[in-house]
Amino acid sequence: MRIRRILAAVIATAAFSGLGITGAAATTATTATVTPASLTPGECEQGGGTVDRSHTSAAKLPTCKGGKFNGQDVD
């Protein structure tokens, strides 16, 4: 009976430590790939793109065309 309790404690500890490791890795991965929701015109141009205002309306913001922020909204 004592062995079962010790074995259950070891398994639970291993499971919880594994969850902590994968949770930390997932958090790191998501923070590394976050991009801003909208850019400033300067950020678009610094990324190698140009601000495309050809399809601008009240419902749609201009977009960054080209460069590393291609297709993102420019505010």
All heavy atoms as an XYZ file, in Angstrom:
517
protein
N       0.815     -1.182      0.000
C       0.000      0.000      0.000
C       0.868      1.258      0.000
O       0.551      2.226     -0.683
C      -0.904     -0.065      1.241
C      -2.022      0.910      1.209
S      -3.168      0.434     -0.078
C      -4.500      1.451      0.327
N       1.936      1.226      0.771
C       2.827      2.377      0.852
C       3.513      2.631     -0.491
O       3.699      3.774     -0.900
C       3.854      2.126      1.955
C       4.732      3.292      2.221
C       5.619      2.997      3.396
N       6.486      4.127      3.659
C       7.462      4.120      4.516
N       7.703      3.040      5.219
N       8.206      5.171      4.694
N       3.850      1.574     -1.184
C       4.510      1.702     -2.482
C       3.574      2.365     -3.482
O       3.993      3.206     -4.288
C       4.988      0.317     -2.990
C       6.102     -0.202     -2.089
C       5.452      0.395     -4.431
C       6.544     -1.607     -2.414
N       2.285      2.026     -3.442
C       1.326      2.630     -4.354
C       1.233      4.138     -4.132
O       1.154      4.907     -5.085
C      -0.059      2.014     -4.154
C      -0.176      0.636     -4.705
C      -1.586      0.130     -4.537
N      -1.684     -1.258     -4.927
C      -2.728     -2.011     -4.709
N      -3.784     -1.515     -4.088
N      -2.745     -3.256     -5.100
N       1.227      4.567     -2.875
C       1.154      6.004     -2.577
C       2.405      6.727     -3.066
O       2.321      7.819     -3.640
C       0.971      6.230     -1.084
C      -0.462      6.075     -0.656
C      -0.632      6.509      0.780
N      -0.940      5.282      1.530
C      -0.602      5.044      2.767
N       0.059      5.941      3.452
N      -0.920      3.927      3.351
N       3.543      6.122     -2.856
C       4.801      6.736     -3.304
C       4.821      6.800     -4.834
O       5.175      7.829     -5.421
C       6.021      5.957     -2.769
C       6.110      6.121     -1.256
C       7.300      6.433     -3.439
C       7.159      5.241     -0.608
N       4.416      5.719     -5.493
C       4.390      5.685     -6.949
C       3.399      6.724     -7.497
O       3.700      7.434     -8.462
C       4.024      4.284     -7.442
C       4.058      4.064     -8.948
C       5.449      4.360     -9.490
C       3.646      2.646     -9.287
N       2.252      6.863     -6.875
C       1.264      7.860     -7.308
C       1.815      9.273     -7.142
O       1.619     10.138     -8.011
C      -0.029      7.694     -6.513
N       2.535      9.513     -6.055
C       3.128     10.836     -5.835
C       4.200     11.141     -6.879
O       4.295     12.259     -7.380
C       3.713     10.923     -4.429
N       5.007     10.162     -7.235
C       6.054     10.346     -8.232
C       5.435     10.631     -9.598
O       5.869     11.543    -10.319
C       6.982      9.105     -8.288
C       7.893      9.150     -9.496
C       7.797      9.001     -7.009
N       4.397      9.886     -9.953
C       3.736     10.090    -11.248
C       3.078     11.466    -11.297
O       3.177     12.182    -12.299
C       2.720      8.963    -11.515
C       3.464      7.648    -11.751
C       1.827      9.297    -12.705
C       2.579      6.434    -11.825
N       2.409     11.860    -10.226
C       1.764     13.174    -10.184
C       2.800     14.290    -10.293
O       2.593     15.269    -11.021
C       0.954     13.327     -8.904
N       3.907     14.152     -9.612
C       4.963     15.165     -9.681
C       5.525     15.272    -11.093
O       5.729     16.372    -11.610
C       6.098     14.824     -8.694
O       5.549     14.712     -7.384
C       7.178     15.885     -8.707
N       5.752     14.147    -11.731
C       6.272     14.154    -13.100
C       5.263     14.787    -14.057
O       5.641     15.560    -14.943
C       6.600     12.727    -13.537
N       3.987     14.490    -13.868
C       2.963     15.059    -14.738
C       2.879     16.572    -14.570
O       2.791     17.318    -15.552
C       1.614     14.415    -14.439
N       2.890     17.041    -13.331
C       2.807     18.488    -13.092
C       4.049     19.216    -13.587
O       3.959     20.310    -14.137
C       2.575     18.788    -11.614
C       1.174     18.500    -11.168
C       0.939     17.714    -10.066
C       0.087     19.004    -11.861
C      -0.348     17.451     -9.646
C      -1.211     18.740    -11.460
C      -1.431     17.957    -10.347
N       5.215     18.629    -13.436
C       6.420     19.296    -13.920
C       6.436     19.323    -15.448
O       6.890     20.291    -16.049
C       7.677     18.627    -13.371
O       7.810     17.319    -13.892
N       5.913     18.291    -16.084
C       5.814     18.282    -17.540
C       4.871     19.351    -18.042
O       5.134     20.019    -19.032
N       3.771     19.574    -17.347
C       2.839     20.628    -17.731
C       3.481     21.996    -17.584
O       3.268     22.877    -18.402
C       1.573     20.564    -16.867
C       0.631     19.395    -17.141
C      -0.503     19.392    -16.131
C       0.083     19.470    -18.543
N       4.267     22.170    -16.564
C       4.940     23.456    -16.367
C       5.930     23.748    -17.478
O       6.036     24.867    -17.963
N       6.632     22.737    -17.929
C       7.621     22.929    -18.990
C       6.918     23.261    -20.309
O       7.291     24.184    -21.003
C       8.501     21.670    -19.144
C       9.408     21.520    -17.925
C       9.330     21.730    -20.414
C      10.137     20.210    -17.856
N       5.866     22.515    -20.650
C       5.184     22.784    -21.907
C       4.445     24.112    -21.847
O       4.357     24.821    -22.834
C       4.191     21.664    -22.273
O       3.258     21.521    -21.204
C       4.907     20.366    -22.522
N       3.922     24.483    -20.697
C       3.260     25.778    -20.567
C       4.235     26.924    -20.757
O       3.938     27.913    -21.417
N       5.431     26.803    -20.224
C       6.439     27.846    -20.390
C       6.895     27.931    -21.844
O       7.082     29.013    -22.378
C       7.640     27.569    -19.481
N       7.028     26.792    -22.499
C       7.441     26.797    -23.906
C       6.361     27.418    -24.781
O       6.654     28.162    -25.706
C       7.748     25.378    -24.361
N       5.108     27.126    -24.486
C       4.013     27.687    -25.275
C       3.939     29.201    -25.089
O       3.700     29.942    -26.033
C       2.693     27.035    -24.885
N       4.152     29.672    -23.875
C       4.129     31.102    -23.615
C       5.259     31.800    -24.358
O       5.056     32.845    -24.962
C       4.262     31.372    -22.093
O       3.208     30.693    -21.437
C       4.201     32.843    -21.801
N       6.431     31.212    -24.345
C       7.570     31.794    -25.041
C       7.326     31.832    -26.542
O       7.619     32.821    -27.199
C       8.854     30.991    -24.749
O       9.026     30.938    -23.341
C      10.054     31.629    -25.391
N       6.741     30.780    -27.079
C       6.508     30.722    -28.517
C       5.490     31.770    -28.946
O       5.648     32.398    -29.981
C       6.025     29.332    -28.915
N       4.452     31.983    -28.153
C       3.442     32.950    -28.559
C       3.956     34.376    -28.433
O       3.613     35.214    -29.243
C       2.146     32.801    -27.751
O       2.449     32.897    -26.363
C       1.464     31.489    -28.046
N       4.782     34.662    -27.449
C       5.286     36.020    -27.315
C       6.319     36.342    -28.386
O       6.475     37.491    -28.754
C       5.905     36.263    -25.922
O       6.918     35.300    -25.687
C       4.852     36.185    -24.845
N       6.971     35.338    -28.914
C       7.985     35.588    -29.933
C       7.363     35.914    -31.293
O       7.992     36.556    -32.111
C       8.905     34.375    -30.066
N       6.116     35.485    -31.522
C       5.509     35.688    -32.824
C       4.448     36.782    -32.843
O       3.727     36.910    -33.814
C       4.871     34.383    -33.328
O       3.896     33.971    -32.373
C       5.910     33.303    -33.518
N       4.337     37.534    -31.800
C       3.322     38.577    -31.740
C       3.701     39.742    -32.635
O       4.825     40.222    -32.609
C       3.131     39.069    -30.286
C       2.233     40.280    -30.225
C       2.580     37.959    -29.435
N       2.766     40.202    -33.454
C       2.964     41.375    -34.298
C       1.934     42.424    -33.903
O       0.858     42.094    -33.418
C       2.788     41.032    -35.786
O       1.498     40.462    -35.973
C       3.865     40.075    -36.259
N       2.227     43.681    -34.093
C       1.284     44.718    -33.692
C      -0.006     44.663    -34.493
O      -0.009     44.256    -35.658
C       2.040     46.020    -33.953
C       3.132     45.671    -34.892
C       3.447     44.223    -34.667
N      -1.129     45.068    -33.857
C      -2.426     45.037    -34.533
C      -2.463     46.043    -35.682
O      -2.995     45.766    -36.743
C      -3.532     45.330    -33.532
N      -1.941     47.234    -35.471
C      -1.845     48.208    -36.548
C      -0.523     48.946    -36.420
O       0.031     49.075    -35.339
C      -3.016     49.186    -36.509
O      -2.980     49.947    -35.334
N      -0.037     49.412    -37.529
C       1.269     50.065    -37.592
C       1.102     51.558    -37.774
O       0.064     52.028    -38.230
C       2.054     49.528    -38.795
C       2.248     48.036    -38.925
C       2.730     47.696    -40.313
C       3.230     47.568    -37.899
N       2.165     52.272    -37.496
C       2.223     53.669    -37.886
C       2.801     53.714    -39.299
O       3.463     52.762    -39.732
C       3.121     54.482    -36.934
O       4.463     54.001    -37.032
C       2.637     54.403    -35.501
N       2.565     54.796    -40.041
C       3.160     54.871    -41.382
C       4.685     54.737    -41.354
O       5.279     54.112    -42.230
C       2.730     56.251    -41.873
C       1.461     56.530    -41.141
C       1.644     55.899    -39.798
N       5.320     55.277    -40.316
C       6.774     55.184    -40.198
C       7.250     53.755    -40.012
O       8.263     53.341    -40.588
N       6.521     52.967    -39.197
C       6.897     51.570    -38.991
C       6.774     50.772    -40.288
O       7.606     49.914    -40.579
C       6.014     50.940    -37.911
C       6.279     51.446    -36.520
C       5.270     50.946    -35.505
O       4.108     50.712    -35.875
O       5.657     50.805    -34.330
N       5.720     51.060    -41.057
C       5.544     50.381    -42.345
C       6.729     50.675    -43.267
O       7.293     49.760    -43.873
C       4.238     50.835    -42.988
S       3.975     50.202    -44.653
N       7.104     51.937    -43.361
C       8.202     52.324    -44.245
C       9.546     51.802    -43.756
O      10.393     51.410    -44.553
C       8.222     53.839    -44.403
C       7.010     54.349    -45.170
C       6.832     55.855    -45.111
O       7.643     56.541    -44.445
O       5.869     56.346    -45.725
N       9.749     51.763    -42.433
C      11.000     51.219    -41.900
C      11.107     49.722    -42.166
O      12.202     49.188    -42.279
C      11.106     51.485    -40.400
C      11.395     52.927    -40.072
C      11.381     53.193    -38.573
O      11.050     52.326    -37.777
N      11.736     54.415    -38.204
N       9.965     49.051    -42.268
C       9.961     47.621    -42.572
C      10.130     47.328    -44.052
O      10.093     46.179    -44.465
N      10.272     48.374    -44.863
C      10.508     48.181    -46.282
C       9.259     48.262    -47.139
O       9.289     47.930    -48.315
N       8.140     48.726    -46.572
C       6.900     48.803    -47.329
C       6.470     50.236    -47.587
O       7.140     51.187    -47.196
N       5.336     50.373    -48.259
C       4.725     51.678    -48.502
C       3.272     51.616    -48.038
O       2.654     50.550    -48.031
C       4.756     52.054    -49.996
O       4.076     51.043    -50.740
C       6.172     52.200    -50.502
N       2.711     52.768    -47.669
C       1.337     52.834    -47.198
C       0.417     52.893    -48.415
O       0.540     53.773    -49.262
C       1.127     54.060    -46.282
C      -0.320     54.144    -45.827
C       2.063     53.989    -45.090
N      -0.511     51.938    -48.503
C      -1.452     51.869    -49.624
C      -2.799     52.424    -49.159
O      -3.507     51.791    -48.389
C      -1.602     50.420    -50.086
C      -2.547     50.278    -51.264
O      -2.843     51.291    -51.928
O      -2.984     49.136    -51.523
N      -3.141     53.607    -49.652
C      -4.401     54.244    -49.275
C      -5.455     54.138    -50.374
O      -6.480     54.788    -50.321
C      -4.150     55.714    -48.941
C      -3.361     55.912    -47.671
C      -3.255     57.393    -47.332
N      -2.682     57.608    -46.016
C      -1.400     57.697    -45.759
N      -0.521     57.603    -46.730
N      -0.971     57.886    -44.525
N      -5.240     53.304    -51.370
C      -6.139     53.227    -52.516
C      -7.499     52.626    -52.171
O      -8.479     52.903    -52.844
C      -5.491     52.435    -53.648
O      -5.229     51.109    -53.227
N      -7.595     51.808    -51.144
C      -8.857     51.175    -50.774
C      -9.350     51.664    -49.415
O     -10.044     50.947    -48.710
C      -8.696     49.651    -50.737
C      -8.258     49.083    -52.040
N      -9.065     49.039    -53.147
C      -7.075     48.544    -52.431
C      -8.416     48.491    -54.153
N      -7.194     48.182    -53.749
N      -9.011     52.873    -49.032
C      -9.369     53.404    -47.718
C     -10.824     53.866    -47.717
O     -11.284     54.519    -48.636
C      -8.453     54.586    -47.358
O      -7.102     54.142    -47.447
C      -8.717     55.077    -45.960
N     -11.543     53.510    -46.667
C     -12.908     53.989    -46.452
C     -13.111     54.138    -44.952
O     -12.188     53.932    -44.169
C     -13.925     53.007    -47.036
O     -13.901     51.794    -46.317
N     -14.326     54.470    -44.529
C     -14.600     54.623    -43.102
C     -14.457     53.292    -42.364
O     -14.105     53.260    -41.188
C     -16.001     55.184    -42.899
N     -14.711     52.195    -43.051
C     -14.649     50.880    -42.414
C     -13.292     50.198    -42.583
O     -13.002     49.232    -41.895
C     -15.729     49.979    -42.987
N     -12.470     50.668    -43.492
C     -11.199     49.989    -43.790
C     -10.034     50.958    -43.671
O     -10.053     52.032    -44.247
C     -11.260     49.404    -45.201
C     -10.051     48.574    -45.564
C     -10.367     47.698    -46.747
C      -9.190     46.982    -47.322
N      -8.301     46.331    -46.442
N      -9.035     50.549    -42.921
C      -7.820     51.349    -42.756
C      -6.886     51.131    -43.942
O      -6.978     50.121    -44.641
C      -7.095     50.932    -41.473
C      -7.783     51.262    -40.154
C      -7.034     50.599    -39.009
C      -7.857     52.754    -39.944
N      -5.967     52.069    -44.167
C      -4.938     51.811    -45.188
C      -4.077     50.617    -44.776
O      -4.008     50.269    -43.603
C      -4.121     53.098    -45.212
C      -4.621     53.962    -44.143
C      -5.827     53.347    -43.534
N      -3.437     49.991    -45.716
C      -2.593     48.835    -45.425
C      -1.150     49.100    -45.825
O      -0.865     49.979    -46.626
C      -3.089     47.581    -46.182
O      -3.111     47.859    -47.570
C      -4.465     47.156    -45.717
N      -0.272     48.317    -45.249
C       1.148     48.376    -45.593
C       1.365     47.412    -46.755
O       0.970     46.249    -46.696
C       1.989     47.965    -44.390
S       3.760     48.162    -44.629
N       1.967     47.898    -47.808
C       2.168     47.085    -49.008
C       3.664     46.829    -49.190
O       4.447     47.756    -49.344
C       1.604     47.826    -50.221
C       1.501     47.003    -51.451
C       0.727     47.760    -52.506
C       0.427     46.869    -53.672
N      -0.362     47.587    -54.675
N       4.039     45.554    -49.156
C       5.439     45.173    -49.303
C       6.175     45.164    -47.973
O       5.638     45.535    -46.937
N       7.386     44.720    -47.976
C       8.204     44.689    -46.778
C       7.774     43.608    -45.803
O       6.998     42.725    -46.130
N       8.282     43.687    -44.580
C       8.004     42.622    -43.605
C       6.635     42.759    -42.957
O       6.173     41.846    -42.306
C       9.106     42.554    -42.550
C       9.143     43.682    -41.559
C      10.254     43.434    -40.536
C      10.186     44.428    -39.405
N      11.181     44.144    -38.395
N       5.930     43.893    -43.125
C       4.596     44.083    -42.560
C       3.523     44.054    -43.635
O       2.453     44.615    -43.474
C       4.529     45.406    -41.798
C       5.485     45.506    -40.645
C       6.509     46.431    -40.645
C       5.377     44.666    -39.562
C       7.383     46.525    -39.586
C       6.257     44.741    -38.495
C       7.261     45.671    -38.501
N       3.770     43.411    -44.739
C       2.867     43.374    -45.875
C       1.460     42.918    -45.463
O       1.292     41.881    -44.852
C       3.408     42.433    -46.948
C       2.621     42.517    -48.227
O       2.059     43.550    -48.562
N       2.568     41.415    -48.958
N       0.454     43.741    -45.813
C      -0.929     43.394    -45.546
C      -1.479     43.843    -44.205
O      -2.669     43.713    -43.953
N      -0.649     44.386    -43.329
C      -1.136     44.815    -42.018
C      -1.725     46.214    -42.103
O      -1.335     47.014    -42.942
C      -0.003     44.799    -40.990
C       0.412     43.397    -40.613
C       1.366     43.404    -39.445
O       1.724     44.440    -38.908
N       1.803     42.228    -39.031
N      -2.698     46.481    -41.216
C      -3.353     47.788    -41.187
C      -2.396     48.878    -40.701
O      -1.561     48.638    -39.826
C      -4.558     47.762    -40.263
C      -5.699     46.913    -40.817
O      -5.750     46.726    -42.035
O      -6.530     46.453    -40.015
N      -2.536     50.070    -41.293
C      -1.747     51.233    -40.895
C      -2.714     52.222    -40.270
O      -3.715     52.592    -40.876
C      -1.016     51.871    -42.101
C      -0.275     53.130    -41.681
C      -0.065     50.866    -42.703
N      -2.415     52.643    -39.065
C      -3.302     53.538    -38.338
C      -2.822     54.969    -38.413
O      -1.697     55.281    -38.256
C      -3.385     53.089    -36.880
C      -4.539     53.726    -36.153
O      -5.427     54.281    -36.812
O      -4.550     53.635    -34.924
